[in-house]
Amino acid sequence: MPVDLELAPKTKRPAGEPCCEPVVYPDVDREQAVRLAEVAKALGDPIRLQLVDVLRKHAGKVCVCELVPLFDISQPTLSHHLKKLRVAGIVDSERQGLWAYYYVRPEALKELSAWLT
């Protein structure tokens, strides 16, 4: 049994006029959005997420030599991941001789956590 549907004719709106008003506006300004996107992008890799997890649970600074056995990757690859986290401002490091000691920057995670809640 066919059903006849009549659609209301579309009304033309002037060019450049919005079709409707936004329901919600962002609370995050552009600068903060760029910052949060950097952090989210850096955490978007499983190895990096696990690295941050290990570092945030550790009391103090962790030598890169302690991190290598935890992952099935080479030391240079691990250093690459740590560099990405450092550039995003999530972790920082201190050099002592040949070794680098890494730690989480709590303020970086607080910023992301505050936005998510």
Backbone as CSV, one residue per row, in Angstrom:
resi,resn,N_x,N_y,N_z,CA_x,CA_y,CA_z,C_x,C_y,C_z
1,MET,0.835,-1.166,0.000,0.000,0.000,0.000,0.886,1.237,0.000
2,PRO,0.908,2.006,-1.063,1.769,3.192,-1.147,1.273,4.304,-0.229
3,VAL,2.254,5.038,0.305,1.961,6.172,1.181,2.430,7.434,0.481
4,ASP,1.563,8.407,0.393,1.938,9.676,-0.215,2.460,10.618,0.862
5,LEU,3.658,11.070,0.679,4.241,12.029,1.605,4.405,13.346,0.889
6,GLU,3.956,14.373,1.507,4.158,15.700,0.941,5.234,16.402,1.732
7,LEU,6.229,16.839,1.054,7.306,17.574,1.701,7.074,19.055,1.516
8,ALA,7.331,19.789,2.565,7.185,21.238,2.476,8.244,21.767,1.526
9,PRO,7.884,22.717,0.713,8.882,23.259,-0.221,10.016,23.944,0.540
10,LYS,11.203,23.756,0.018,12.370,24.395,0.646,12.311,25.890,0.390
11,THR,12.574,26.617,1.461,12.637,28.064,1.303,14.078,28.448,1.069
12,LYS,14.264,29.322,0.145,15.627,29.779,-0.138,16.044,30.797,0.890
13,ARG,17.259,30.643,1.374,17.809,31.637,2.292,18.912,32.379,1.562
14,PRO,19.130,33.605,1.942,20.185,34.392,1.282,21.552,33.743,1.473
15,ALA,22.391,33.866,0.481,23.754,33.315,0.552,24.492,33.883,1.755
16,GLY,25.181,33.004,2.462,25.967,33.420,3.622,25.187,33.432,4.917
17,GLU,23.881,33.286,4.838,23.066,33.262,6.056,23.068,31.842,6.606
18,PRO,23.347,31.681,7.906,23.376,30.322,8.462,21.986,29.692,8.452
19,CYS,21.960,28.371,8.312,20.672,27.686,8.268,20.081,27.521,9.668
20,CYS,20.924,27.487,10.677,20.421,27.352,12.042,21.479,27.870,13.023
21,GLU,21.063,28.097,14.241,21.978,28.560,15.279,22.676,27.363,15.925
22,PRO,23.945,27.490,16.305,24.622,26.396,17.008,23.922,26.092,18.330
23,VAL,23.865,24.813,18.660,23.230,24.391,19.902,24.170,24.612,21.078
24,VAL,25.445,24.348,20.854,26.450,24.449,21.918,27.689,25.117,21.347
25,TYR,28.312,25.937,22.159,29.568,26.579,21.773,30.707,25.935,22.550
26,PRO,31.921,25.866,21.965,33.043,25.248,22.679,33.487,26.085,23.880
27,ASP,33.850,25.384,24.964,34.431,26.049,26.132,35.933,26.229,25.962
28,VAL,36.519,25.441,25.088,37.958,25.444,24.862,38.287,26.473,23.787
29,ASP,39.161,27.416,24.128,39.571,28.376,23.108,40.580,27.719,22.161
30,ARG,40.895,28.372,21.078,41.743,27.792,20.034,43.118,27.390,20.568
31,GLU,43.732,28.243,21.352,45.070,27.959,21.892,45.053,26.717,22.786
32,GLN,44.059,26.632,23.652,43.948,25.469,24.537,43.636,24.210,23.724
33,ALA,42.830,24.337,22.692,42.499,23.188,21.845,43.757,22.647,21.158
34,VAL,44.602,23.544,20.692,45.853,23.122,20.055,46.721,22.378,21.068
35,ARG,46.815,22.908,22.278,47.618,22.284,23.339,47.067,20.901,23.703
36,LEU,45.765,20.812,23.918,45.155,19.525,24.270,45.300,18.514,23.134
37,ALA,45.233,18.980,21.903,45.398,18.086,20.753,46.819,17.528,20.702
38,GLU,47.816,18.354,21.045,49.210,17.870,21.096,49.351,16.756,22.120
39,VAL,48.778,16.973,23.291,48.851,15.973,24.359,48.125,14.702,23.931
40,ALA,46.922,14.848,23.394,46.145,13.689,22.965,46.856,12.923,21.853
41,LYS,47.458,13.650,20.928,48.181,13.005,19.821,49.380,12.220,20.353
42,ALA,50.097,12.803,21.293,51.259,12.115,21.870,50.835,10.866,22.631
43,LEU,49.680,10.908,23.266,49.181,9.757,24.023,48.459,8.750,23.130
44,GLY,48.328,9.070,21.843,47.606,8.215,20.922,48.332,6.949,20.515
45,ASP,49.550,6.783,20.947,50.321,5.573,20.640,50.322,4.672,21.879
46,PRO,50.048,3.376,21.727,49.990,2.478,22.897,51.276,2.445,23.720
47,ILE,52.432,2.471,23.066,53.705,2.457,23.797,53.822,3.722,24.642
48,ARG,53.486,4.863,24.075,53.586,6.133,24.811,52.624,6.161,25.985
49,LEU,51.438,5.638,25.770,50.459,5.579,26.855,50.983,4.704,27.990
50,GLN,51.584,3.574,27.648,52.159,2.697,28.668,53.361,3.352,29.349
51,LEU,54.166,4.075,28.592,55.304,4.781,29.188,54.831,5.791,30.232
52,VAL,53.812,6.568,29.886,53.278,7.545,30.834,52.720,6.829,32.053
53,ASP,52.062,5.697,31.837,51.513,4.928,32.954,52.616,4.485,33.911
54,VAL,53.705,3.960,33.359,54.835,3.530,34.194,55.448,4.724,34.927
55,LEU,55.683,5.807,34.204,56.340,6.972,34.797,55.478,7.636,35.872
56,ARG,54.170,7.697,35.668,53.318,8.358,36.661,53.188,7.526,37.927
57,LYS,53.341,6.198,37.812,53.246,5.333,38.991,54.560,5.254,39.764
58,HIS,55.636,5.637,39.112,56.954,5.540,39.735,57.208,6.773,40.593
59,ALA,57.695,6.544,41.792,58.035,7.672,42.671,59.430,8.163,42.321
60,GLY,59.508,9.258,41.604,60.806,9.813,41.227,61.081,9.647,39.754
61,LYS,62.333,9.763,39.416,62.758,9.730,38.020,63.172,8.313,37.652
62,VAL,62.906,7.941,36.401,63.193,6.592,35.931,64.239,6.653,34.833
63,CYS,65.268,5.845,35.001,66.328,5.773,33.993,65.793,5.056,32.759
64,VAL,66.202,5.528,31.602,65.757,4.901,30.362,66.163,3.429,30.331
65,CYS,67.260,3.074,30.978,67.697,1.675,30.990,66.718,0.787,31.765
66,GLU,65.941,1.371,32.684,64.918,0.608,33.417,63.663,0.419,32.567
67,LEU,63.456,1.300,31.597,62.262,1.240,30.763,62.402,0.260,29.601
68,VAL,63.596,0.125,29.060,63.821,-0.710,27.874,63.312,-2.144,28.075
69,PRO,63.604,-2.815,29.204,63.142,-4.203,29.343,61.610,-4.354,29.428
70,LEU,60.907,-3.277,29.678,59.452,-3.355,29.813,58.724,-3.437,28.471
71,PHE,59.418,-3.109,27.397,58.790,-3.035,26.082,59.576,-3.851,25.070
72,ASP,58.887,-4.368,24.078,59.530,-5.177,23.049,59.961,-4.288,21.879
73,ILE,60.749,-3.257,22.214,61.273,-2.328,21.214,62.722,-2.009,21.565
74,SER,63.445,-1.473,20.611,64.849,-1.135,20.850,64.960,0.156,21.667
75,GLN,66.117,0.373,22.237,66.353,1.583,23.028,66.194,2.849,22.185
76,PRO,66.695,2.881,20.929,66.479,4.085,20.125,64.985,4.358,19.854
77,THR,64.203,3.307,19.646,62.763,3.487,19.427,62.089,3.996,20.694
78,LEU,62.494,3.456,21.828,61.958,3.924,23.110,62.310,5.397,23.315
79,SER,63.531,5.766,22.996,63.948,7.165,23.118,63.129,8.068,22.193
80,HIS,62.789,7.570,21.013,61.946,8.327,20.081,60.574,8.600,20.712
81,HIS,59.978,7.578,21.315,58.677,7.749,21.969,58.774,8.736,23.140
82,LEU,59.831,8.635,23.909,60.019,9.554,25.035,60.204,10.989,24.538
83,LYS,60.881,11.143,23.409,61.060,12.482,22.839,59.713,13.075,22.436
84,LYS,58.854,12.268,21.818,57.511,12.738,21.439,56.740,13.192,22.677
85,LEU,56.838,12.442,23.757,56.158,12.810,25.008,56.767,14.078,25.605
86,ARG,58.079,14.228,25.469,58.763,15.420,25.984,58.362,16.659,25.184
87,VAL,58.313,16.533,23.875,57.925,17.656,23.016,56.490,18.094,23.327
88,ALA,55.624,17.141,23.628,54.227,17.457,23.960,54.096,18.016,25.375
89,GLY,55.193,17.993,26.145,55.166,18.551,27.496,54.614,17.610,28.544
90,ILE,54.474,16.326,28.204,53.917,15.358,29.144,54.983,14.834,30.093
91,VAL,56.163,14.610,29.573,57.272,14.159,30.414,58.439,15.126,30.263
92,ASP,59.353,15.025,31.199,60.583,15.794,31.127,61.713,14.863,31.522
93,SER,62.928,15.305,31.346,64.058,14.435,31.655,65.224,15.239,32.197
94,GLU,66.095,14.515,32.862,67.368,15.062,33.336,68.454,14.098,32.923
95,ARG,69.558,14.642,32.451,70.691,13.789,32.077,71.645,13.674,33.257
96,GLN,72.093,12.448,33.478,73.127,12.190,34.474,74.129,11.257,33.807
97,GLY,75.236,11.843,33.401,76.229,11.063,32.671,75.685,10.638,31.320
98,LEU,75.753,9.344,31.025,75.278,8.822,29.746,73.773,8.578,29.720
99,TRP,73.153,8.557,30.890,71.749,8.150,30.976,70.822,9.335,31.181
100,ALA,69.617,9.157,30.678,68.566,10.159,30.869,67.522,9.572,31.820
101,TYR,67.070,10.390,32.748,66.056,9.989,33.723,64.782,10.766,33.434
102,TYR,63.691,10.038,33.273,62.418,10.633,32.850,61.416,10.656,33.992
103,TYR,60.513,11.624,33.917,59.431,11.745,34.887,58.255,12.459,34.227
104,VAL,57.067,12.208,34.746,55.855,12.839,34.223,55.744,14.247,34.783
105,ARG,55.307,15.163,33.957,55.000,16.525,34.392,53.518,16.530,34.780
106,PRO,53.203,16.485,36.078,51.813,16.339,36.520,50.864,17.406,35.978
107,GLU,51.354,18.615,35.773,50.473,19.683,35.293,49.933,19.390,33.890
108,ALA,50.702,18.667,33.082,50.240,18.326,31.726,49.055,17.374,31.796
109,LEU,49.120,16.415,32.693,48.020,15.459,32.821,46.823,16.088,33.527
110,LYS,47.075,17.021,34.434,45.972,17.709,35.116,45.146,18.512,34.133
111,GLU,45.814,19.150,33.172,45.129,19.947,32.157,44.174,19.063,31.336
112,LEU,44.679,17.909,30.897,43.862,16.989,30.119,42.743,16.411,30.963
113,SER,43.064,16.023,32.165,42.069,15.465,33.081,40.962,16.463,33.404
114,ALA,41.327,17.706,33.632,40.333,18.742,33.940,39.389,18.938,32.764
115,TRP,39.904,18.904,31.563,39.054,19.088,30.400,38.123,17.886,30.213
116,LEU,38.632,16.679,30.438,37.816,15.482,30.259,36.685,15.378,31.273
117,THR,36.871,15.980,32.446,35.810,15.924,33.440,34.993,17.175,33.309
